[in-house]
Amino acid sequence: MSALRRRLTSCLVPKFLKPHHRTLARQGFLDYRSLWLLSIALLAVVSLLPLCIITAIDYTLTGRVAGSEQVLRTVRTASNARRTVTYFLDERRAVLEFTLREETYALMKDPEHLAQVLRNMRAGFGGIVDLGLLTEDGIQVSYAGPFDLQDRSYKDVPWFMAAMEKGAYTSDVFLGFRNISHAIVAVRGETEAGRPFLLRATLDILAFSNMLTSLEAGNSGDAFIINREGVLQTPSKRYGAISQAAGIPVPEFSERTDHFITTDRRGVEVLVAYAYIKASPYILCVVKPTSEAMIGWLQPRIDLLWLAGISLVVIVTAIYVISTYMTNAIYDSNLRQAQVMERMEQTGRLASIGRLAAGVAHEINNPLAVISERAGLVRDMLTLPGRKTGREPAPGLVDNIDIVLESVERCGQITKQLLGFACKIDLTIEKLDLGKVVRGVLRFLEKEAEYRSIGIDVDIPADLPPIHSDRGKLQQITLNLVTNALQAMSSGGSLTLSARLDEGRGVALRFSDTGCGIAPEHLSRIFDPFFTTKGNHEGSGLGLSITYGLVRKLGGAITVESEMNKGTTFLVTLPLAMEEQRVNAEDIVG
């Protein structure tokens, strides 16, 4: 059971994201979080890109097929309607032409005879409201129908002039003398004397409209007729009654039934299938919203998206498991390597420091012992009771000997500290007041700053939360950055140390000086070991590198901003809390 749990942990839980496991990246190993994210990203691109492309292609092609099918269906509807309307108009025009051949002008001039002809037309064909016989002067000399139009003059009416010129003409829908929407079909004939005249019929607009309303245009579709100016010739469900402007642009002329997509006056995208009716001013239009074309594709689209979604979840899960397992394996291997390297480094360090400590003990402690012994002997000789000399020691001589002995003792303590450096270096986490730590370090540098007329301003709020960190490391970071700032300024200038709470990251400690600044080409290398912008023998190039390592060991980050001849700002961000325990050199990597 425990082995299974370990395997699941290796596949599902990224070990390297735990706070106490982040030190490996800070010590020069891989950035495991970036490696993990890069692995996920690459596998996602390789795996998901083909799926997304195939889904998009399928989605697009299916939509195009559905759209094409809807377009073809609408164009077919318009084409069928075109044949019906053309047949209706041709039939009425042919009836009038047949009447001209079978009837004489003299007979049709008789209203009674013309009324009989109208009855025969209605019985055989329908769709005709009245008949009229017009002379070449535009006078209606004979009329059969429900309106009082006998002897009306149509000389200046556009349809009369067009019919006399062309021989046959179908008019737009207009009001005319009867003040009712109607259309005229007129054909030209000749009297026995060779004089031209017109026989005209009024079309039944209601029968004309019923042909279009019977079309299968869909629930939201609409079929109607407009003229060349875009005025409705039949009622429209979407755009209003006869003689109103249609809500779509006038289509371009085409010999065949055609289509286009546009936005109507309501702002709705519509598919328009249209056909020009021959020998007439009419344009037949079948209009459907483009959204209706997608109704039939709704279920296939849902099925496609479900399949793509399930595939996406499975692939993403597999990518996460594989990436996590591989990165955990690399992390475990590097962790073992780091532990071995740490032990080897500690062993070599102890050996080197041991040899140095032995040399120091031999070269320094022995002379110090002699000095201490001789100085003690002189003091005893001067202060021993019952000494035989009759003179008192010079004033202050014994005190000076005591000072020598104290200095020897201090040197001995320094030697002991040097010898203690061979021991393991511990990282001690404790609760610290950042302001006190910073001000404590500045006390050692105030004299130098005062001597060089450099002002130091500390802006650390008293209510800043305490941080849990290592006092010694924090002091060394502050000392290195302040020293670096002082070295960047000649006599005069100012150094500002400020701290603010950085939500989500901890405490931001800022070191801003007005020194010489750092050239832009050097900013990317400023934390590299042995890199320095100072002259020969003026710096080792390790100060900022050591500072960078200390900040990373404390779980923080350090950045730099600089402008030549204006100054430099170092920003150190530290976490508010680290694990409160003593972590020695071996524990840092584990």
C-alpha positions as CSV (number, residue, x, y, z in Angstrom):
1,M,0.0,0.0,0.0
2,S,2.8,2.4,0.9
3,A,4.6,1.6,-2.4
4,L,1.4,2.4,-4.4
5,R,1.1,5.6,-2.4
6,R,4.7,6.6,-3.3
7,R,4.0,5.9,-7.0
8,L,0.9,8.0,-7.0
9,T,2.7,10.8,-5.2
10,S,5.5,10.7,-7.9
11,C,2.9,11.0,-10.6
12,L,0.5,13.5,-9.1
13,V,2.3,15.6,-6.5
14,P,5.1,17.9,-7.6
15,K,7.7,17.5,-4.8
16,F,9.7,20.5,-6.0
17,L,7.0,23.0,-5.2
18,K,7.2,22.5,-1.5
19,P,8.9,25.4,0.3
20,H,11.7,23.3,1.9
21,H,12.5,21.8,-1.5
22,R,13.1,25.0,-3.4
23,T,16.7,25.4,-2.3
24,L,18.1,23.2,-5.0
25,A,17.2,25.8,-7.7
26,R,18.9,28.4,-5.5
27,Q,22.1,26.4,-5.4
28,G,22.6,26.2,-9.1
29,F,20.5,23.2,-10.1
30,L,17.7,23.2,-12.5
31,D,14.6,25.5,-12.1
32,Y,12.3,22.5,-11.6
33,R,9.1,24.6,-11.7
34,S,10.1,26.1,-15.1
35,L,11.2,22.7,-16.3
36,W,7.8,21.2,-15.2
37,L,5.8,24.0,-16.9
38,L,7.9,23.8,-20.0
39,S,7.4,20.1,-20.2
40,I,3.6,20.5,-19.8
41,A,3.6,23.3,-22.4
42,L,5.6,21.3,-25.0
43,L,3.5,18.1,-24.5
44,A,0.3,20.2,-24.7
45,V,1.4,21.8,-27.9
46,V,2.4,18.5,-29.5
47,S,-0.7,16.7,-28.3
48,L,-3.4,19.3,-28.3
49,L,-2.5,21.2,-31.4
50,P,-3.5,18.4,-33.8
51,L,-6.7,17.8,-31.9
52,C,-7.6,21.5,-32.0
53,I,-6.7,21.7,-35.7
54,I,-8.8,18.6,-36.6
55,T,-11.7,19.9,-34.4
56,A,-11.5,23.3,-36.0
57,I,-11.4,21.9,-39.5
58,D,-14.3,19.6,-38.8
59,Y,-16.2,22.4,-37.1
60,T,-15.6,24.7,-40.1
61,L,-16.3,22.2,-42.8
62,T,-19.5,21.0,-41.1
63,G,-20.6,24.6,-40.7
64,R,-19.8,25.2,-44.4
65,V,-21.7,22.1,-45.5
66,A,-24.7,23.2,-43.4
67,G,-24.5,26.7,-44.7
68,S,-24.1,25.5,-48.3
69,E,-27.1,23.2,-48.0
70,Q,-29.2,26.0,-46.6
71,V,-28.0,28.3,-49.5
72,L,-28.8,25.7,-52.1
73,R,-32.2,25.1,-50.6
74,T,-33.0,28.8,-50.5
75,V,-31.7,29.4,-54.0
76,R,-33.8,26.4,-55.2
77,T,-36.9,27.9,-53.5
78,A,-36.2,31.2,-55.3
79,S,-35.7,29.5,-58.6
80,N,-39.0,27.6,-58.3
81,A,-40.8,30.8,-57.4
82,R,-39.2,32.6,-60.3
83,R,-40.6,30.1,-62.7
84,T,-44.0,30.4,-61.1
85,V,-44.1,34.2,-61.3
86,T,-42.7,34.2,-64.8
87,Y,-45.3,31.8,-65.9
88,F,-48.0,33.9,-64.3
89,L,-47.0,37.1,-66.1
90,D,-46.2,35.4,-69.4
91,E,-49.6,33.7,-69.3
92,R,-51.5,37.0,-68.8
93,R,-49.5,38.7,-71.5
94,A,-50.1,35.8,-73.9
95,V,-53.8,36.1,-73.2
96,L,-53.8,39.7,-74.1
97,E,-51.8,39.0,-77.3
98,F,-54.2,36.2,-78.2
99,T,-57.2,38.6,-77.7
100,L,-55.6,41.1,-80.1
101,R,-55.3,38.5,-82.7
102,E,-58.8,37.1,-82.3
103,E,-60.7,40.3,-81.6
104,T,-61.0,43.5,-83.8
105,Y,-60.5,47.0,-82.5
106,A,-64.1,47.9,-83.4
107,L,-65.5,45.0,-81.4
108,M,-63.3,45.7,-78.3
109,K,-64.3,49.3,-78.5
110,D,-67.8,48.2,-77.4
111,P,-67.8,48.1,-73.5
112,E,-70.3,45.2,-73.5
113,H,-68.1,43.1,-75.8
114,L,-65.0,44.0,-73.8
115,A,-66.8,42.9,-70.6
116,Q,-67.6,39.5,-72.2
117,V,-63.9,39.1,-73.1
118,L,-63.0,39.9,-69.4
119,R,-65.4,37.3,-68.2
120,N,-63.9,34.7,-70.5
121,M,-60.4,35.6,-69.3
122,R,-61.4,35.3,-65.6
123,A,-63.0,32.0,-66.3
124,G,-60.0,30.6,-68.1
125,F,-57.1,32.1,-66.2
126,G,-58.0,34.4,-63.3
127,G,-55.7,37.0,-61.8
128,I,-57.1,39.8,-64.0
129,V,-59.2,42.6,-62.4
130,D,-60.2,44.7,-65.4
131,L,-59.6,45.4,-69.1
132,G,-59.1,48.7,-70.9
133,L,-58.7,49.8,-74.6
134,L,-56.6,52.9,-75.1
135,T,-56.1,54.9,-78.2
136,E,-52.7,56.2,-79.4
137,D,-53.5,59.5,-77.6
138,G,-53.8,57.7,-74.2
139,I,-57.7,57.9,-74.0
140,Q,-59.3,54.8,-72.5
141,V,-62.2,54.5,-75.0
142,S,-63.5,51.2,-73.7
143,Y,-63.3,49.8,-70.1
144,A,-64.6,46.7,-68.4
145,G,-64.2,46.3,-64.7
146,P,-65.3,47.5,-61.2
147,F,-64.0,51.0,-61.4
148,D,-65.2,54.2,-63.2
149,L,-62.3,54.6,-65.6
150,Q,-64.1,55.1,-68.9
151,D,-62.6,57.9,-71.1
152,R,-59.6,58.4,-68.6
153,S,-56.5,59.9,-70.2
154,Y,-53.2,58.0,-69.6
155,K,-51.2,60.0,-72.1
156,D,-48.5,61.1,-69.6
157,V,-48.5,57.9,-67.5
158,P,-45.1,56.2,-67.6
159,W,-46.4,52.7,-68.2
160,F,-48.5,53.9,-71.2
161,M,-45.5,55.5,-72.9
162,A,-43.3,52.5,-72.2
163,A,-45.9,50.1,-73.6
164,M,-46.4,52.2,-76.8
165,E,-42.7,52.2,-77.3
166,K,-41.9,48.6,-76.5
167,G,-45.0,46.9,-77.7
168,A,-45.5,45.0,-74.4
169,Y,-44.9,46.2,-70.9
170,T,-45.5,45.1,-67.3
171,S,-45.6,48.0,-64.8
172,D,-44.5,48.5,-61.2
173,V,-47.2,48.4,-58.6
174,F,-48.7,51.8,-58.2
175,L,-51.9,53.6,-56.9
176,G,-53.1,55.4,-60.1
177,F,-56.6,56.9,-60.6
178,R,-58.2,54.2,-58.5
179,N,-56.0,54.9,-55.4
180,I,-55.4,51.2,-54.9
181,S,-52.1,49.3,-55.4
182,H,-52.2,47.5,-58.7
183,A,-50.0,46.6,-61.7
184,I,-50.6,46.8,-65.4
185,V,-49.9,44.4,-68.2
186,A,-50.3,46.1,-71.6
187,V,-49.7,45.0,-75.2
188,R,-49.8,47.1,-78.4
189,G,-52.0,46.4,-81.4
190,E,-53.1,48.1,-84.6
191,T,-56.5,49.2,-85.9
192,E,-57.8,48.3,-89.4
193,A,-56.5,51.7,-90.4
194,G,-53.0,50.9,-89.1
195,R,-53.2,53.2,-86.1
196,P,-51.7,51.8,-82.8
197,F,-53.7,51.2,-79.7
198,L,-53.2,49.4,-76.3
199,L,-55.0,46.6,-74.6
200,R,-54.2,46.6,-71.0
201,A,-55.2,44.4,-68.0
202,T,-54.9,45.1,-64.3
203,L,-53.3,42.2,-62.4
204,D,-54.8,40.9,-59.2
205,I,-52.1,41.7,-56.6
206,L,-53.7,39.4,-54.0
207,A,-53.3,36.4,-56.3
208,F,-49.8,37.6,-57.1
209,S,-48.9,37.7,-53.4
210,N,-50.6,34.3,-52.6
211,M,-48.1,32.6,-54.9
212,L,-45.2,33.8,-52.7
213,T,-46.8,33.1,-49.3
214,S,-47.3,29.5,-50.3
215,L,-43.5,29.0,-50.7
216,E,-41.6,26.9,-48.2
217,A,-39.3,29.7,-46.9
218,G,-38.9,28.3,-43.3
219,N,-40.3,29.6,-40.0
220,S,-38.3,32.9,-40.2
221,G,-38.0,33.1,-44.0
222,D,-39.7,35.6,-46.2
223,A,-40.5,35.7,-49.9
224,F,-41.5,38.9,-51.7
225,I,-41.0,41.0,-54.9
226,I,-39.3,44.3,-55.2
227,N,-38.8,46.6,-58.2
228,R,-35.5,48.0,-59.4
229,E,-35.7,50.9,-56.9
230,G,-36.0,48.4,-53.9
231,V,-39.7,49.2,-53.3
232,L,-42.0,46.3,-52.2
233,Q,-44.3,45.1,-54.9
234,T,-45.9,42.4,-52.6
235,P,-46.3,42.4,-48.8
236,S,-43.4,41.1,-46.7
237,K,-43.6,39.5,-43.3
238,R,-40.3,41.2,-42.3
239,Y,-40.3,44.5,-44.0
240,G,-43.9,45.7,-44.3
241,A,-46.6,46.4,-46.9
242,I,-46.6,47.2,-50.6
243,S,-45.0,50.4,-51.7
244,Q,-42.7,50.5,-48.6
245,A,-38.9,50.4,-49.0
246,A,-37.5,46.9,-48.6
247,G,-35.0,46.3,-45.8
248,I,-32.3,45.0,-48.1
249,P,-30.1,46.5,-50.8
250,V,-31.2,46.0,-54.4
251,P,-29.3,43.0,-55.8
252,E,-27.0,43.2,-58.8
253,F,-28.4,42.0,-62.1
254,S,-28.0,38.4,-62.8
255,E,-29.3,36.2,-65.6
256,R,-29.6,33.3,-63.2
257,T,-30.9,32.9,-59.7
258,D,-28.2,34.1,-57.4
259,H,-27.7,34.9,-53.7
260,F,-25.7,37.2,-51.3
261,I,-25.4,37.8,-47.6
262,T,-26.1,41.2,-46.1
263,T,-27.4,42.9,-43.0
264,D,-30.9,44.2,-43.2
265,R,-32.2,47.4,-41.7
266,R,-32.9,45.6,-38.5
267,G,-29.3,44.8,-38.1
268,V,-29.9,41.1,-38.7
269,E,-27.5,39.2,-41.0
270,V,-29.6,37.5,-43.7
271,L,-29.2,35.3,-46.7
272,V,-30.9,36.7,-49.8
273,A,-31.7,34.5,-52.8
274,Y,-33.0,36.5,-55.8
275,A,-34.0,36.3,-59.4
276,Y,-34.8,39.0,-62.0
277,I,-38.1,38.3,-63.7
278,K,-37.8,38.7,-67.4
279,A,-39.8,41.3,-69.3
280,S,-40.8,42.9,-66.0
281,P,-39.4,45.4,-63.5
282,Y,-39.7,42.8,-60.7
283,I,-37.0,41.1,-58.6
284,L,-38.1,38.1,-56.7
285,C,-36.4,37.8,-53.2
286,V,-36.3,35.0,-50.7
287,V,-34.8,36.1,-47.4
288,K,-33.7,34.0,-44.4
289,P,-31.6,34.9,-41.3
290,T,-28.2,33.2,-41.5
291,S,-28.8,31.9,-38.0
292,E,-31.5,29.6,-39.4
293,A,-28.9,27.8,-41.4
294,M,-27.2,26.6,-38.2
295,I,-30.3,25.0,-36.7
296,G,-29.8,21.8,-38.4
297,W,-26.1,21.7,-37.4
298,L,-26.8,22.2,-33.7
299,Q,-26.7,18.6,-32.6
300,P,-23.6,17.5,-34.6
301,R,-21.9,20.6,-33.2
302,I,-22.8,19.6,-29.7
303,D,-21.6,16.0,-30.3
304,L,-18.3,17.3,-31.8
305,L,-17.6,19.7,-28.9
306,W,-18.4,16.9,-26.3
307,L,-15.9,14.6,-28.0
308,A,-13.3,17.3,-28.2
309,G,-13.8,18.3,-24.6
310,I,-13.5,14.7,-23.3
311,S,-10.4,14.1,-25.4
312,L,-8.9,17.4,-24.1
313,V,-9.5,16.3,-20.5
314,V,-7.9,12.9,-21.0
315,I,-4.9,14.4,-22.9
316,V,-4.3,17.2,-20.3
317,T,-4.5,14.6,-17.4
318,A,-2.0,12.4,-19.2
319,I,0.3,15.4,-19.8
320,Y,0.2,16.4,-16.2
321,V,0.9,12.9,-14.9
322,I,3.8,12.3,-17.3
323,S,5.4,15.8,-16.8
324,T,5.1,15.5,-13.0
325,Y,6.5,12.0,-12.9
326,M,9.5,12.9,-15.1
327,T,10.3,16.2,-13.3
328,N,10.0,14.4,-9.9
329,A,12.4,11.8,-11.1
330,I,14.9,14.4,-12.2
331,Y,14.4,16.3,-8.9
332,D,15.1,13.1,-6.8
333,S,18.2,12.4,-8.8
334,N,19.5,15.9,-8.4
335,L,18.6,15.9,-4.8
336,R,20.8,12.9,-4.1
337,Q,23.5,14.5,-6.2
338,A,23.3,17.7,-4.2
339,Q,23.5,15.8,-0.9
340,V,26.6,14.0,-2.1
341,M,28.2,17.2,-3.3
342,E,27.3,19.0,0.0
343,R,29.0,16.3,2.0
344,M,32.1,16.4,-0.3
345,E,32.2,20.2,-0.1
346,Q,31.9,20.1,3.7
347,T,34.6,17.5,4.0
348,G,37.0,19.5,1.8
349,R,36.1,22.7,3.6
350,L,36.8,21.1,7.0
351,A,40.1,19.8,5.8
352,S,41.2,23.2,4.4
353,I,40.0,25.1,7.4
354,G,41.6,22.5,9.7
355,R,45.0,23.0,8.0
356,L,44.5,26.8,8.2
357,A,43.5,26.6,11.9
358,A,46.5,24.5,12.7
359,G,48.8,27.0,11.0
360,V,47.1,29.9,12.9
361,A,47.4,28.1,16.2
362,H,51.1,27.5,15.6
363,E,51.9,30.9,14.2
364,I,49.7,33.1,16.3
365,N,48.8,31.3,19.5
366,N,52.4,30.5,20.5
367,P,53.6,34.1,20.3
368,L,50.5,35.2,22.0
369,A,51.1,32.7,24.8
370,V,54.7,34.1,25.2
371,I,53.4,37.7,25.3
372,S,50.7,36.8,27.8
373,E,53.2,34.9,30.0
374,R,55.8,37.7,30.0
375,A,53.3,40.5,30.5
376,G,51.8,38.5,33.4
377,L,55.2,38.0,34.9
378,V,56.0,41.7,34.7
379,R,52.7,42.5,36.3
380,D,53.3,40.1,39.1
381,M,56.7,41.5,39.7
382,L,55.3,45.0,40.0
383,T,52.3,44.1,42.2
384,L,53.8,41.2,44.3
385,P,53.7,42.0,48.0
386,G,57.1,42.1,49.8
387,R,59.1,43.1,46.7
388,K,62.5,44.6,47.7
389,T,62.7,47.6,45.4
390,G,62.0,50.8,47.2
391,R,60.5,52.6,44.2
392,E,56.8,52.5,43.3
393,P,55.9,51.6,39.7
394,A,55.3,54.4,37.3
395,P,51.7,55.6,37.3
396,G,49.6,53.7,34.8
397,L,52.1,51.1,34.1
398,V,50.1,48.3,35.6
399,D,47.0,49.5,33.8
400,N,48.9,49.4,30.5
401,I,50.0,45.9,31.2
402,D,46.4,44.9,31.9
403,I,45.4,46.4,28.5
404,V,48.1,44.2,26.9
405,L,46.7,41.1,28.6
406,E,43.2,42.0,27.5
407,S,44.3,42.4,23.9
408,V,46.1,39.1,24.0
409,E,42.9,37.5,25.3
410,R,40.9,39.1,22.5
411,C,43.3,37.8,20.0
412,G,42.9,34.4,21.5
413,Q,39.1,34.6,21.1
414,I,39.5,35.6,17.5
415,T,41.6,32.6,16.9
416,K,39.0,30.4,18.6
417,Q,36.4,31.8,16.2
418,L,38.6,31.1,13.3
419,L,39.0,27.5,14.5
420,G,35.3,27.3,15.0
421,F,34.7,28.1,11.3
422,A,35.7,24.6,10.5
423,C,32.5,23.4,12.1
424,K,29.2,23.1,10.1
425,I,27.5,26.5,9.3
426,D,24.0,26.6,10.7
427,L,21.1,28.6,9.4
428,T,19.3,29.8,12.5
429,I,15.7,30.9,11.9
430,E,14.4,33.4,14.5
431,K,11.8,36.2,14.9
432,L,13.5,39.5,13.9
433,D,12.7,43.2,13.8
434,L,13.9,44.2,10.4
435,G,14.4,47.8,11.4
436,K,16.6,46.9,14.4
437,V,18.7,44.6,12.3
438,V,19.3,47.2,9.6
439,R,20.0,50.0,12.1
440,G,22.4,47.8,14.0
441,V,24.5,47.2,10.9
442,L,24.4,50.9,10.0
443,R,26.1,51.8,13.3
444,F,29.3,50.3,12.1
445,L,29.3,52.4,8.9
446,E,28.0,55.7,10.2
447,K,31.5,57.1,10.9
448,E,32.6,56.4,7.3
449,A,29.5,57.9,5.9
450,E,29.8,61.0,8.1
451,Y,33.5,61.4,7.1
452,R,32.6,61.3,3.4
453,S,29.5,63.6,3.9
454,I,27.1,60.9,2.7
455,G,23.6,61.1,4.2
456,I,21.9,57.8,5.2
457,D,18.1,57.9,5.5
458,V,16.2,54.9,7.0
459,D,12.5,54.6,6.3
460,I,11.3,51.4,7.9
461,P,7.8,51.7,9.5
462,A,7.6,50.8,13.2
463,D,4.5,48.7,12.5
464,L,6.2,46.5,9.9
465,P,5.5,42.9,10.8
466,P,8.5,40.9,12.1
467,I,10.1,38.4,9.8
468,H,11.4,34.9,10.5
469,S,14.9,34.7,9.1
470,D,18.6,34.2,9.9
471,R,20.0,37.3,11.7
472,G,23.6,36.7,10.6
473,K,22.7,36.3,6.9
474,L,20.5,39.3,7.0
475,Q,23.2,41.4,8.6
476,Q,25.7,40.3,6.0
477,I,23.3,41.1,3.1
478,T,22.7,44.6,4.6
479,L,26.4,45.2,5.2
480,N,27.4,44.1,1.6
481,L,24.7,46.3,-0.1
482,V,25.4,49.3,2.1
483,T,29.2,49.0,1.6
484,N,28.7,48.6,-2.1
485,A,26.5,51.8,-2.2
486,L,29.1,53.8,-0.2
487,Q,31.8,52.7,-2.6
488,A,29.7,53.9,-5.6
489,M,29.6,57.4,-4.2
490,S,32.4,59.9,-3.8
491,S,32.2,62.6,-1.2
492,G,28.6,63.7,-0.9
493,G,25.5,61.9,-2.0
494,S,22.7,60.0,-0.1
495,L,21.7,56.5,0.6
496,T,18.0,55.6,1.4
497,L,17.0,52.3,3.0
498,S,13.2,51.7,3.0
499,A,11.0,48.7,3.7
500,R,7.5,48.0,2.8
501,L,5.1,45.1,3.1
502,D,4.7,43.4,-0.3
503,E,1.4,41.6,-0.3
504,G,1.8,38.0,-1.5
505,R,5.6,38.1,-1.4
506,G,6.7,39.2,2.0
507,V,8.8,42.3,2.8
508,A,10.5,44.4,0.2
509,L,13.8,46.1,1.4
510,R,15.0,48.8,-0.9
511,F,18.6,50.2,-1.0
512,S,18.8,53.4,-3.2
513,D,21.9,55.4,-3.7
514,T,22.9,58.4,-5.8
515,G,26.2,57.0,-6.9
516,C,27.8,56.6,-10.3
517,G,25.3,53.9,-11.5
518,I,25.8,50.7,-13.5
519,A,26.1,50.6,-17.2
520,P,23.2,48.8,-19.0
521,E,25.5,46.2,-20.6
522,H,26.7,45.2,-17.1
523,L,23.3,44.8,-15.4
524,S,22.8,41.2,-16.6
525,R,26.2,40.1,-15.1
526,I,26.2,42.1,-11.9
527,F,25.6,39.0,-9.7
528,D,28.2,36.8,-11.5
529,P,31.1,35.6,-9.4
530,F,34.3,37.6,-9.8
531,F,32.6,40.1,-12.1
532,T,33.4,43.7,-11.0
533,T,33.2,47.2,-12.5
534,K,35.9,48.5,-10.2
535,G,39.5,48.9,-11.2
536,N,42.3,46.5,-10.5
537,H,42.9,45.7,-6.8
538,E,39.7,47.5,-5.9
539,G,37.3,44.6,-5.6
540,S,37.2,40.9,-5.8
541,G,33.8,40.6,-7.6
542,L,32.4,38.3,-4.9
543,G,30.4,40.7,-2.8
544,L,27.2,40.8,-4.9
545,S,27.5,37.2,-5.8
546,I,27.7,36.2,-2.1
547,T,24.8,38.5,-1.4
548,Y,22.7,36.9,-4.2
549,G,23.4,33.5,-2.7
550,L,22.5,34.6,0.8
551,V,19.2,36.1,-0.4
552,R,18.3,32.9,-2.3
553,K,19.1,30.8,0.8
554,L,16.7,32.9,2.8
555,G,14.0,32.2,0.3
556,G,14.0,35.7,-1.2
557,A,14.8,37.4,-4.4
558,I,17.0,40.4,-5.4
559,T,16.8,42.7,-8.4
560,V,18.7,45.8,-9.5
561,E,17.7,49.0,-11.3
562,S,20.4,51.5,-12.3
563,E,20.9,54.6,-14.4
564,M,24.3,56.0,-15.2
565,N,25.3,59.0,-13.1
566,K,22.0,59.0,-11.3
567,G,22.2,56.0,-9.0
568,T,21.3,52.4,-8.3
569,T,18.5,50.7,-6.5
570,F,18.7,47.1,-5.1
571,L,15.4,45.5,-4.1
572,V,15.5,42.6,-1.8
573,T,12.3,40.7,-1.2
574,L,12.2,38.3,1.8
575,P,9.4,36.0,3.0
576,L,7.7,36.9,6.2
577,A,8.1,33.4,7.6
578,M,10.5,30.6,7.1
579,E,10.4,27.3,8.9
580,E,11.5,28.0,12.5
581,Q,14.2,25.4,13.0
582,R,17.9,25.1,12.8
583,V,18.9,23.9,9.3
584,N,22.5,22.9,8.9
585,A,24.4,22.6,5.6
586,E,23.2,19.1,4.9
587,D,19.5,19.9,5.7
588,I,19.5,22.9,3.2
589,V,19.3,20.6,0.2
590,G,17.1,18.0,1.9
